[in-house]
Amino acid sequence: MFSYRHAFHAGNHADVLKHATLVCLLRYLTQKETALSVIDTHAGAGLYRLDGDQAHTSGEAEEGIFKLLGGTNLKTGSKGALIDDYLAVLREFNPPPKTGSPMHKLRNYPGSPLIAEKLLRPQDRLNLFEVHPTDQRLLRGLVAQRDRHQIIRLKMDDGFAGVKPLVPPPSRRGLLVCDPSYEIKSDYGKVVDMLGLALTRFATGCALIWHPIVARPEAHDLPRKLKNTAARAGKPWLYASLSVKSGQSNARGVPVGLSGSGVFVVNPPFVLAPALKEALPLMVNAMAQDEHAGFVLETGQ
Ligand SMILES: C[S@@+](CC[C@H](N)C(=O)[O-])C[C@H]1O[C@@H](n2cnc3c(N)ncnc32)[C@H](O)[C@@H]1O
């Protein structure tokens, strides 16, 4: 049984990078009238309380989204297009204060399924996969209440295996979002295989893959393997990573929290690289925990 629960990690620096990138992709891909099909292979619970026990226990949002905001107030000045668009989506999940109040508190943090639902249109489709029974139940309850619930299909199946029958989508416009918890080592290989298969069947589709920066060979090799997979398919890619601190372990050799993460995008829209180029230094500046904080932004074909 899986032990990973995203509620302990919601709003951390990895979510900031992943979800800001996701918002940029969805905003761009929904500009054309033709239907967009989104596949979220590892959906999570959908919505998280940042003032609840799980978030407080981990304190990860304190070191992530709250540092980006410089507090709990969602009413911040401009931080550039990519971050502003992401914060605009967070505002949608946090009711505005009474008129005149200078505070607009961030309490609810949307996960990838609700971010997608918020930005998709009636003609689009959202396919969600989640295997954890508790998170699946929570997500099912949320989906039922959403305005766009008719466009959503939620399955309690393996997201890696669920991709094949869904690509290519009938409209030939799609975004694959793959965000495993990498609890099991085999996830790294499955991500690469799944991307290879998706590109074989649907070479023009866009894909967003998240990965943690952790001290294990599979994690280290993953960006290179993803780049090779995209290159073999002759498709352009973008890789961005954000580190907030040194990846060192404590005296007992136990890694102290997640130091960084990366997003790999295949067939990135032209707006993504300049938007990240502006946003990444701001993210590093806001969320750095030591002098090892930094970012990488690469593109290739
Ligand atoms: C990192 S969380 C997802 C967070 C979510 N994508 C977001 O951004 O809000 C990973 C989720 O994948 C689920 N999971 C693990 N293995 C899976 C699999 N093979 N298929 C579908 N879901 C899986 C876990 O239960 C967990 O909820």
The ligand as an ORCA input file, in Angstrom:
! r2SCAN-3c Opt
* xyz 0 1
  C       2.720     13.830     -6.063
  S       1.113     13.236     -5.784
  C       0.152     14.015     -7.011
  C      -0.097     15.469     -6.797
  C      -0.915     16.129     -7.869
  N      -0.466     15.767     -9.209
  C      -0.874     17.630     -7.741
  O      -0.040     18.271     -8.372
  O      -1.716     18.159     -7.023
  C       1.189     11.602     -6.432
  C      -0.106     10.844     -6.311
  O      -0.022      9.685     -7.143
  C      -0.734      8.635     -6.524
  N      -0.224      7.399     -7.163
  C       0.847      6.667     -6.850
  N       1.047      5.700     -7.779
  C       0.059      5.834     -8.712
  C      -0.262      5.171     -9.916
  N       0.478      4.160    -10.359
  N      -1.322      5.604    -10.634
  C      -2.079      6.635    -10.206
  N      -1.831      7.311     -9.062
  C      -0.762      6.924     -8.324
  C      -0.432      8.792     -5.054
  O      -1.432      8.171     -4.263
  C      -0.422     10.328     -4.918
  O      -1.679     10.801     -4.515
*
